Amino acid sequence: QLHLRNAGYAVHVAEDAVEAGHLVLRSPPDLIISDVNMPHMDGFEFIAAVRADHSLPYIPVIFLTSEEEGEIRGKELGAVGYVAKPIRADRLLDLVAKHVPGGRHLPGPR
């Protein structure tokens, strides 16, 4: 989160998938970065729910995980990227810049 903010991105953080779902519905972001391991619902289930809501626009997803097999499942859900833990800031920032419209800045709430 700090690396993204320092790079000039607006970042909205959720403690779990339920809170993230509310944020996404209220103001669809340009990109979702989701940990695979979250309470209540894992990151894969969360993104599957986002993809199933046809009222939402397509939102690129980057998964964060310490599990190798997560990359395959993430790609099946249409993830545009995967960052293994421990997170390398340069890798994450490169992926974000590649998939955010305009290449550098996430807008604030719409």
N, CA, C and O atoms as a GROMACS GRO file, in nm:
protein
  440
    1GLN      N    1   0.083  -0.119   0.000
    1GLN     CA    2   0.000   0.000   0.000
    1GLN      C    3   0.088   0.125   0.000
    1GLN      O    4   0.062   0.219  -0.075
    2LEU      N    5   0.190   0.127   0.083
    2LEU     CA    6   0.278   0.242   0.092
    2LEU      C    7   0.350   0.268  -0.040
    2LEU      O    8   0.362   0.383  -0.083
    3HIS      N    9   0.398   0.162  -0.105
    3HIS     CA   10   0.468   0.178  -0.233
    3HIS      C   11   0.375   0.238  -0.338
    3HIS      O   12   0.417   0.322  -0.418
    4LEU      N   13   0.250   0.194  -0.339
    4LEU     CA   14   0.154   0.246  -0.436
    4LEU      C   15   0.124   0.393  -0.409
    4LEU      O   16   0.120   0.474  -0.502
    5ARG      N   17   0.102   0.428  -0.283
    5ARG     CA   18   0.075   0.568  -0.248
    5ARG      C   19   0.195   0.656  -0.282
    5ARG      O   20   0.179   0.766  -0.336
    6ASN      N   21   0.314   0.608  -0.250
    6ASN     CA   22   0.434   0.686  -0.281
    6ASN      C   23   0.453   0.705  -0.431
    6ASN      O   24   0.516   0.802  -0.474
    7ALA      N   25   0.400   0.614  -0.510
    7ALA     CA   26   0.408   0.625  -0.656
    7ALA      C   27   0.296   0.713  -0.712
    7ALA      O   28   0.288   0.733  -0.833
    8GLY      N   29   0.210   0.765  -0.624
    8GLY     CA   30   0.106   0.858  -0.668
    8GLY      C   31  -0.030   0.797  -0.691
    8GLY      O   32  -0.119   0.864  -0.744
    9TYR      N   33  -0.050   0.672  -0.652
    9TYR     CA   34  -0.179   0.607  -0.671
    9TYR      C   35  -0.270   0.633  -0.552
    9TYR      O   36  -0.225   0.638  -0.438
   10ALA      N   37  -0.398   0.649  -0.580
   10ALA     CA   38  -0.499   0.652  -0.474
   10ALA      C   39  -0.528   0.506  -0.439
   10ALA      O   40  -0.552   0.424  -0.527
   11VAL      N   41  -0.525   0.475  -0.311
   11VAL     CA   42  -0.541   0.336  -0.266
   11VAL      C   43  -0.655   0.329  -0.166
   11VAL      O   44  -0.661   0.408  -0.072
   12HIS      N   45  -0.744   0.235  -0.187
   12HIS     CA   46  -0.854   0.209  -0.093
   12HIS      C   47  -0.833   0.068  -0.040
   12HIS      O   48  -0.824  -0.027  -0.117
   13VAL      N   49  -0.824   0.055   0.092
   13VAL     CA   50  -0.791  -0.072   0.154
   13VAL      C   51  -0.913  -0.130   0.224
   13VAL      O   52  -0.986  -0.058   0.292
   14ALA      N   53  -0.933  -0.260   0.207
   14ALA     CA   54  -1.040  -0.332   0.276
   14ALA      C   55  -0.976  -0.438   0.365
   14ALA      O   56  -0.874  -0.496   0.330
   15GLU      N   57  -1.037  -0.461   0.480
   15GLU     CA   58  -0.985  -0.560   0.574
   15GLU      C   59  -1.019  -0.703   0.533
   15GLU      O   60  -0.949  -0.797   0.572
   16ASP      N   61  -1.126  -0.719   0.455
   16ASP     CA   62  -1.166  -0.853   0.412
   16ASP      C   63  -1.247  -0.842   0.284
   16ASP      O   64  -1.273  -0.731   0.235
   17ALA      N   65  -1.287  -0.955   0.230
   17ALA     CA   66  -1.359  -0.957   0.102
   17ALA      C   67  -1.496  -0.892   0.111
   17ALA      O   68  -1.543  -0.833   0.014
   18VAL      N   69  -1.560  -0.902   0.226
   18VAL     CA   70  -1.692  -0.840   0.242
   18VAL      C   71  -1.680  -0.688   0.229
   18VAL      O   72  -1.756  -0.625   0.155
   19GLU      N   73  -1.586  -0.630   0.301
   19GLU     CA   74  -1.563  -0.486   0.292
   19GLU      C   75  -1.518  -0.447   0.151
   19GLU      O   76  -1.562  -0.344   0.098
   20ALA      N   77  -1.433  -0.527   0.090
   20ALA     CA   78  -1.387  -0.499  -0.046
   20ALA      C   79  -1.504  -0.499  -0.144
   20ALA      O   80  -1.511  -0.415  -0.234
   21GLY      N   81  -1.596  -0.593  -0.126
   21GLY     CA   82  -1.714  -0.599  -0.212
   21GLY      C   83  -1.795  -0.472  -0.205
   21GLY      O   84  -1.842  -0.421  -0.307
   22HIS      N   85  -1.812  -0.419  -0.084
   22HIS     CA   86  -1.886  -0.293  -0.067
   22HIS      C   87  -1.814  -0.178  -0.137
   22HIS      O   88  -1.878  -0.094  -0.201
   23LEU      N   89  -1.682  -0.173  -0.124
   23LEU     CA   90  -1.604  -0.067  -0.189
   23LEU      C   91  -1.616  -0.076  -0.341
   23LEU      O   92  -1.634   0.026  -0.408
   24VAL      N   93  -1.607  -0.195  -0.394
   24VAL     CA   94  -1.614  -0.215  -0.539
   24VAL      C   95  -1.751  -0.175  -0.592
   24VAL      O   96  -1.761  -0.111  -0.697
   25LEU      N   97  -1.856  -0.211  -0.521
   25LEU     CA   98  -1.991  -0.176  -0.565
   25LEU      C   99  -2.016  -0.026  -0.557
   25LEU      O  100  -2.082   0.031  -0.644
   26ARG      N  101  -1.965   0.037  -0.452
   26ARG     CA  102  -1.988   0.180  -0.432
   26ARG      C  103  -1.912   0.263  -0.536
   26ARG      O  104  -1.965   0.362  -0.587
   27SER      N  105  -1.791   0.223  -0.566
   27SER     CA  106  -1.708   0.300  -0.659
   27SER      C  107  -1.610   0.204  -0.729
   27SER      O  108  -1.499   0.184  -0.681
   28PRO      N  109  -1.652   0.146  -0.842
   28PRO     CA  110  -1.566   0.048  -0.909
   28PRO      C  111  -1.427   0.106  -0.938
   28PRO      O  112  -1.414   0.211  -1.001
   29PRO      N  113  -1.323   0.037  -0.891
   29PRO     CA  114  -1.187   0.086  -0.912
   29PRO      C  115  -1.136   0.053  -1.053
   29PRO      O  116  -1.199  -0.022  -1.127
   30ASP      N  117  -1.023   0.111  -1.087
   30ASP     CA  118  -0.959   0.080  -1.214
   30ASP      C  119  -0.882  -0.051  -1.208
   30ASP      O  120  -0.850  -0.110  -1.311
   31LEU      N  121  -0.852  -0.097  -1.085
   31LEU     CA  122  -0.773  -0.217  -1.065
   31LEU      C  123  -0.800  -0.271  -0.925
   31LEU      O  124  -0.818  -0.194  -0.831
   32ILE      N  125  -0.804  -0.403  -0.912
   32ILE     CA  126  -0.815  -0.467  -0.781
   32ILE      C  127  -0.687  -0.545  -0.756
   32ILE      O  128  -0.643  -0.623  -0.840
   33ILE      N  129  -0.628  -0.522  -0.639
   33ILE     CA  130  -0.516  -0.602  -0.592
   33ILE      C  131  -0.569  -0.680  -0.474
   33ILE      O  132  -0.607  -0.621  -0.372
   34SER      N  133  -0.572  -0.811  -0.486
   34SER     CA  134  -0.633  -0.894  -0.382
   34SER      C  135  -0.537  -1.000  -0.330
   34SER      O  136  -0.472  -1.071  -0.407
   35ASP      N  137  -0.530  -1.009  -0.199
   35ASP     CA  138  -0.458  -1.119  -0.138
   35ASP      C  139  -0.543  -1.244  -0.159
   35ASP      O  140  -0.666  -1.235  -0.159
   36VAL      N  141  -0.481  -1.356  -0.177
   36VAL     CA  142  -0.556  -1.480  -0.191
   36VAL      C  143  -0.612  -1.523  -0.056
   36VAL      O  144  -0.725  -1.569  -0.047
   37ASN      N  145  -0.532  -1.508   0.049
   37ASN     CA  146  -0.574  -1.552   0.182
   37ASN      C  147  -0.637  -1.436   0.259
   37ASN      O  148  -0.568  -1.346   0.308
   38MET      N  149  -0.770  -1.438   0.268
   38MET     CA  150  -0.845  -1.337   0.342
   38MET      C  151  -0.948  -1.407   0.430
   38MET      O  152  -0.989  -1.519   0.400
   39PRO      N  153  -0.990  -1.340   0.538
   39PRO     CA  154  -1.095  -1.398   0.621
   39PRO      C  155  -1.230  -1.396   0.551
   39PRO      O  156  -1.253  -1.314   0.462
   40HIS      N  157  -1.318  -1.484   0.587
   40HIS     CA  158  -1.456  -1.495   0.539
   40HIS      C  159  -1.468  -1.552   0.398
   40HIS      O  160  -1.554  -1.636   0.373
   41MET      N  161  -1.384  -1.508   0.308
   41MET     CA  162  -1.390  -1.549   0.167
   41MET      C  163  -1.250  -1.530   0.111
   41MET      O  164  -1.189  -1.425   0.133
   42ASP      N  165  -1.197  -1.629   0.040
   42ASP     CA  166  -1.062  -1.609  -0.014
   42ASP      C  167  -1.066  -1.518  -0.136
   42ASP      O  168  -1.173  -1.486  -0.188
   43GLY      N  169  -0.950  -1.477  -0.180
   43GLY     CA  170  -0.942  -1.384  -0.292
   43GLY      C  171  -1.001  -1.439  -0.420
   43GLY      O  172  -1.057  -1.364  -0.500
   44PHE      N  173  -0.990  -1.570  -0.441
   44PHE     CA  174  -1.048  -1.630  -0.561
   44PHE      C  175  -1.200  -1.622  -0.558
   44PHE      O  176  -1.263  -1.588  -0.659
   45GLU      N  177  -1.259  -1.652  -0.444
   45GLU     CA  178  -1.405  -1.643  -0.431
   45GLU      C  179  -1.452  -1.499  -0.447
   45GLU      O  180  -1.554  -1.473  -0.510
   46PHE      N  181  -1.375  -1.406  -0.391
   46PHE     CA  182  -1.410  -1.264  -0.403
   46PHE      C  183  -1.410  -1.221  -0.549
   46PHE      O  184  -1.505  -1.157  -0.594
   47ILE      N  185  -1.306  -1.254  -0.623
   47ILE     CA  186  -1.299  -1.213  -0.763
   47ILE      C  187  -1.404  -1.284  -0.847
   47ILE      O  188  -1.460  -1.225  -0.940
   48ALA      N  189  -1.433  -1.409  -0.816
   48ALA     CA  190  -1.541  -1.479  -0.886
   48ALA      C  191  -1.673  -1.406  -0.865
   48ALA      O  192  -1.753  -1.395  -0.958
   49ALA      N  193  -1.698  -1.356  -0.744
   49ALA     CA  194  -1.820  -1.281  -0.715
   49ALA      C  195  -1.822  -1.149  -0.791
   49ALA      O  196  -1.926  -1.108  -0.843
   50VAL      N  197  -1.708  -1.082  -0.798
   50VAL     CA  198  -1.700  -0.956  -0.874
   50VAL      C  199  -1.728  -0.983  -1.021
   50VAL      O  200  -1.804  -0.910  -1.084
   51ARG      N  201  -1.667  -1.088  -1.075
   51ARG     CA  202  -1.688  -1.122  -1.217
   51ARG      C  203  -1.833  -1.162  -1.245
   51ARG      O  204  -1.882  -1.140  -1.356
   52ALA      N  205  -1.901  -1.219  -1.147
   52ALA     CA  206  -2.040  -1.263  -1.166
   52ALA      C  207  -2.138  -1.147  -1.163
   52ALA      O  208  -2.252  -1.161  -1.209
   53ASP      N  209  -2.096  -1.032  -1.111
   53ASP     CA  210  -2.185  -0.914  -1.105
   53ASP      C  211  -2.173  -0.838  -1.237
   53ASP      O  212  -2.079  -0.762  -1.257
   54HIS      N  213  -2.268  -0.860  -1.324
   54HIS     CA  214  -2.261  -0.801  -1.458
   54HIS      C  215  -2.292  -0.652  -1.461
   54HIS      O  216  -2.281  -0.589  -1.566
   55SER      N  217  -2.329  -0.595  -1.346
   55SER     CA  218  -2.348  -0.450  -1.340
   55SER      C  219  -2.214  -0.378  -1.329
   55SER      O  220  -2.206  -0.257  -1.350
   56LEU      N  221  -2.109  -0.452  -1.295
   56LEU     CA  222  -1.976  -0.392  -1.282
   56LEU      C  223  -1.902  -0.398  -1.415
   56LEU      O  224  -1.918  -0.492  -1.492
   57PRO      N  225  -1.819  -0.297  -1.441
   57PRO     CA  226  -1.735  -0.303  -1.560
   57PRO      C  227  -1.624  -0.407  -1.539
   57PRO      O  228  -1.604  -0.454  -1.427
   58TYR      N  229  -1.555  -0.442  -1.646
   58TYR     CA  230  -1.438  -0.529  -1.632
   58TYR      C  231  -1.335  -0.455  -1.547
   58TYR      O  232  -1.303  -0.340  -1.574
   59ILE      N  233  -1.284  -0.522  -1.445
   59ILE     CA  234  -1.182  -0.464  -1.358
   59ILE      C  235  -1.063  -0.560  -1.356
   59ILE      O  236  -1.077  -0.675  -1.316
   60PRO      N  237  -0.945  -0.514  -1.400
   60PRO     CA  238  -0.827  -0.600  -1.395
   60PRO      C  239  -0.794  -0.637  -1.250
   60PRO      O  240  -0.819  -0.559  -1.158
   61VAL      N  241  -0.739  -0.756  -1.231
   61VAL     CA  242  -0.708  -0.807  -1.097
   61VAL      C  243  -0.564  -0.855  -1.092
   61VAL      O  244  -0.516  -0.924  -1.183
   62ILE      N  245  -0.496  -0.818  -0.984
   62ILE     CA  246  -0.364  -0.871  -0.953
   62ILE      C  247  -0.377  -0.944  -0.820
   62ILE      O  248  -0.428  -0.888  -0.723
   63PHE      N  249  -0.331  -1.068  -0.816
   63PHE     CA  250  -0.336  -1.146  -0.692
   63PHE      C  251  -0.202  -1.142  -0.621
   63PHE      O  252  -0.096  -1.144  -0.684
   64LEU      N  253  -0.208  -1.136  -0.488
   64LEU     CA  254  -0.091  -1.148  -0.403
   64LEU      C  255  -0.104  -1.278  -0.327
   64LEU      O  256  -0.207  -1.304  -0.265
   65THR      N  257  -0.001  -1.361  -0.330
   65THR     CA  258  -0.009  -1.487  -0.257
   65THR      C  259   0.128  -1.547  -0.234
   65THR      O  260   0.225  -1.515  -0.303
   66SER      N  261   0.134  -1.632  -0.135
   66SER     CA  262   0.258  -1.705  -0.108
   66SER      C  263   0.250  -1.847  -0.162
   66SER      O  264   0.343  -1.926  -0.145
   67GLU      N  265   0.139  -1.878  -0.228
   67GLU     CA  266   0.116  -2.013  -0.279
   67GLU      C  267   0.136  -2.019  -0.430
   67GLU      O  268   0.071  -1.945  -0.504
   68GLU      N  269   0.224  -2.105  -0.475
   68GLU     CA  270   0.254  -2.119  -0.618
   68GLU      C  271   0.131  -2.156  -0.701
   68GLU      O  272   0.111  -2.102  -0.810
   69GLU      N  273   0.050  -2.248  -0.649
   69GLU     CA  274  -0.066  -2.293  -0.727
   69GLU      C  275  -0.170  -2.183  -0.745
   69GLU      O  276  -0.260  -2.194  -0.828
   70GLY      N  277  -0.159  -2.078  -0.667
   70GLY     CA  278  -0.252  -1.966  -0.679
   70GLY      C  279  -0.246  -1.898  -0.814
   70GLY      O  280  -0.346  -1.844  -0.861
   71GLU      N  281  -0.131  -1.900  -0.876
   71GLU     CA  282  -0.116  -1.834  -1.006
   71GLU      C  283  -0.206  -1.898  -1.111
   71GLU      O  284  -0.268  -1.828  -1.190
   72ILE      N  285  -0.214  -2.029  -1.112
   72ILE     CA  286  -0.298  -2.100  -1.210
   72ILE      C  287  -0.444  -2.066  -1.188
   72ILE      O  288  -0.516  -2.032  -1.282
   73ARG      N  289  -0.490  -2.077  -1.065
   73ARG     CA  290  -0.631  -2.046  -1.035
   73ARG      C  291  -0.661  -1.900  -1.065
   73ARG      O  292  -0.768  -1.869  -1.118
   74GLY      N  293  -0.570  -1.811  -1.034
   74GLY     CA  294  -0.589  -1.669  -1.063
   74GLY      C  295  -0.605  -1.643  -1.211
   74GLY      O  296  -0.690  -1.564  -1.252
   75LYS      N  297  -0.524  -1.709  -1.292
   75LYS     CA  298  -0.534  -1.692  -1.437
   75LYS      C  299  -0.667  -1.746  -1.489
   75LYS      O  300  -0.724  -1.691  -1.583
   76GLU      N  301  -0.716  -1.854  -1.429
   76GLU     CA  302  -0.846  -1.907  -1.468
   76GLU      C  303  -0.957  -1.806  -1.443
   76GLU      O  304  -1.058  -1.806  -1.514
   77LEU      N  305  -0.940  -1.722  -1.342
   77LEU     CA  306  -1.039  -1.618  -1.310
   77LEU      C  307  -1.014  -1.489  -1.387
   77LEU      O  308  -1.084  -1.390  -1.368
   78GLY      N  309  -0.913  -1.490  -1.473
   78GLY     CA  310  -0.886  -1.373  -1.555
   78GLY      C  311  -0.793  -1.272  -1.493
   78GLY      O  312  -0.792  -1.156  -1.535
   79ALA      N  313  -0.715  -1.312  -1.394
   79ALA     CA  314  -0.620  -1.218  -1.333
   79ALA      C  315  -0.516  -1.175  -1.436
   79ALA      O  316  -0.473  -1.255  -1.519
   80VAL      N  317  -0.478  -1.048  -1.430
   80VAL     CA  318  -0.379  -0.996  -1.524
   80VAL      C  319  -0.238  -1.009  -1.468
   80VAL      O  320  -0.140  -0.989  -1.540
   81GLY      N  321  -0.229  -1.043  -1.340
   81GLY     CA  322  -0.097  -1.056  -1.281
   81GLY      C  323  -0.103  -1.128  -1.148
   81GLY      O  324  -0.208  -1.150  -1.089
   82TYR      N  325   0.016  -1.163  -1.103
   82TYR     CA  326   0.032  -1.242  -0.983
   82TYR      C  327   0.164  -1.199  -0.921
   82TYR      O  328   0.267  -1.198  -0.989
   83VAL      N  329   0.162  -1.164  -0.794
   83VAL     CA  330   0.285  -1.124  -0.726
   83VAL      C  331   0.303  -1.215  -0.605
   83VAL      O  332   0.217  -1.221  -0.517
   84ALA      N  333   0.415  -1.285  -0.601
   84ALA     CA  334   0.444  -1.375  -0.490
   84ALA      C  335   0.494  -1.297  -0.369
   84ALA      O  336   0.560  -1.194  -0.382
   85LYS      N  337   0.459  -1.349  -0.252
   85LYS     CA  338   0.510  -1.291  -0.128
   85LYS      C  339   0.644  -1.355  -0.096
   85LYS      O  340   0.661  -1.474  -0.122
   86PRO      N  341   0.739  -1.284  -0.041
   86PRO     CA  342   0.730  -1.142  -0.008
   86PRO      C  343   0.723  -1.057  -0.134
   86PRO      O  344   0.786  -1.087  -0.236
   87ILE      N  345   0.647  -0.952  -0.125
   87ILE     CA  346   0.617  -0.868  -0.242
   87ILE      C  347   0.738  -0.781  -0.277
   87ILE      O  348   0.796  -0.712  -0.193
   88ARG      N  349   0.773  -0.786  -0.405
   88ARG     CA  350   0.876  -0.695  -0.458
   88ARG      C  351   0.804  -0.572  -0.511
   88ARG      O  352   0.723  -0.582  -0.603
   89ALA      N  353   0.834  -0.457  -0.454
   89ALA     CA  354   0.766  -0.333  -0.491
   89ALA      C  355   0.779  -0.303  -0.640
   89ALA      O  356   0.682  -0.260  -0.702
   90ASP      N  357   0.897  -0.325  -0.697
   90ASP     CA  358   0.915  -0.294  -0.839
   90ASP      C  359   0.826  -0.379  -0.927
   90ASP      O  360   0.771  -0.330  -1.026
   91ARG      N  361   0.810  -0.506  -0.894
   91ARG     CA  362   0.723  -0.596  -0.971
   91ARG      C  363   0.578  -0.551  -0.961
   91ARG      O  364   0.508  -0.546  -1.062
   92LEU      N  365   0.533  -0.519  -0.841
   92LEU     CA  366   0.395  -0.475  -0.822
   92LEU      C  367   0.369  -0.344  -0.895
   92LEU      O  368   0.268  -0.331  -0.964
   93LEU      N  369   0.458  -0.248  -0.882
   93LEU     CA  370   0.440  -0.119  -0.948
   93LEU      C  371   0.440  -0.133  -1.100
   93LEU      O  372   0.364  -0.065  -1.168
   94ASP      N  373   0.524  -0.220  -1.154
   94ASP     CA  374   0.525  -0.244  -1.299
   94ASP      C  375   0.392  -0.301  -1.346
   94ASP      O  376   0.339  -0.258  -1.448
   95LEU      N  377   0.339  -0.397  -1.272
   95LEU     CA  378   0.210  -0.457  -1.310
   95LEU      C  379   0.097  -0.355  -1.301
   95LEU      O  380   0.012  -0.348  -1.390
   96VAL      N  381   0.096  -0.276  -1.196
   96VAL     CA  382  -0.009  -0.175  -1.179
   96VAL      C  383  -0.002  -0.075  -1.294
   96VAL      O  384  -0.104  -0.044  -1.355
   97ALA      N  385   0.117  -0.024  -1.323
   97ALA     CA  386   0.133   0.074  -1.430
   97ALA      C  387   0.088   0.018  -1.565
   97ALA      O  388   0.034   0.090  -1.649
   98LYS      N  389   0.110  -0.110  -1.585
   98LYS     CA  390   0.072  -0.175  -1.712
   98LYS      C  391  -0.079  -0.185  -1.729
   98LYS      O  392  -0.129  -0.184  -1.841
   99HIS      N  393  -0.152  -0.196  -1.617
   99HIS     CA  394  -0.296  -0.226  -1.627
   99HIS      C  395  -0.389  -0.115  -1.581
   99HIS      O  396  -0.511  -0.132  -1.587
  100VAL      N  397  -0.335  -0.004  -1.536
  100VAL     CA  398  -0.420   0.109  -1.496
  100VAL      C  399  -0.426   0.207  -1.612
  100VAL      O  400  -0.322   0.244  -1.666
  101PRO      N  401  -0.546   0.249  -1.651
  101PRO     CA  402  -0.557   0.347  -1.759
  101PRO      C  403  -0.472   0.470  -1.728
  101PRO      O  404  -0.475   0.522  -1.616
  102GLY      N  405  -0.397   0.516  -1.824
  102GLY     CA  406  -0.310   0.630  -1.802
  102GLY      C  407  -0.173   0.588  -1.751
  102GLY      O  408  -0.078   0.667  -1.753
  103GLY      N  409  -0.162   0.464  -1.705
  103GLY     CA  410  -0.033   0.410  -1.668
  103GLY      C  411   0.025   0.447  -1.534
  103GLY      O  412   0.119   0.381  -1.490
  104ARG      N  413  -0.025   0.548  -1.465
  104ARG     CA  414   0.040   0.582  -1.340
  104ARG      C  415  -0.055   0.611  -1.223
  104ARG      O  416  -0.021   0.577  -1.110
  105HIS      N  417  -0.169   0.670  -1.244
  105HIS     CA  418  -0.248   0.715  -1.129
  105HIS      C  419  -0.388   0.657  -1.126
  105HIS      O  420  -0.460   0.657  -1.226
  106LEU      N  421  -0.424   0.606  -1.009
  106LEU     CA  422  -0.561   0.561  -0.987
  106LEU      C  423  -0.643   0.681  -0.944
  106LEU      O  424  -0.598   0.757  -0.859
  107PRO      N  425  -0.761   0.701  -1.000
  107PRO     CA  426  -0.844   0.811  -0.954
  107PRO      C  427  -0.899   0.781  -0.815
  107PRO      O  428  -0.904   0.665  -0.774
  108GLY      N  429  -0.939   0.884  -0.746
  108GLY     CA  430  -1.005   0.866  -0.617
  108GLY      C  431  -1.146   0.817  -0.639
  108GLY      O  432  -1.182   0.782  -0.752
  109PRO      N  433  -1.227   0.813  -0.534
  109PRO     CA  434  -1.366   0.766  -0.549
  109PRO      C  435  -1.440   0.848  -0.653
  109PRO      O  436  -1.421   0.969  -0.665
  110ARG      N  437  -1.525   0.780  -0.728
  110ARG     CA  438  -1.601   0.847  -0.834
  110ARG      C  439  -1.728   0.906  -0.779
  110ARG      O  440  -1.805   0.966  -0.854
   0.00000   0.00000   0.00000
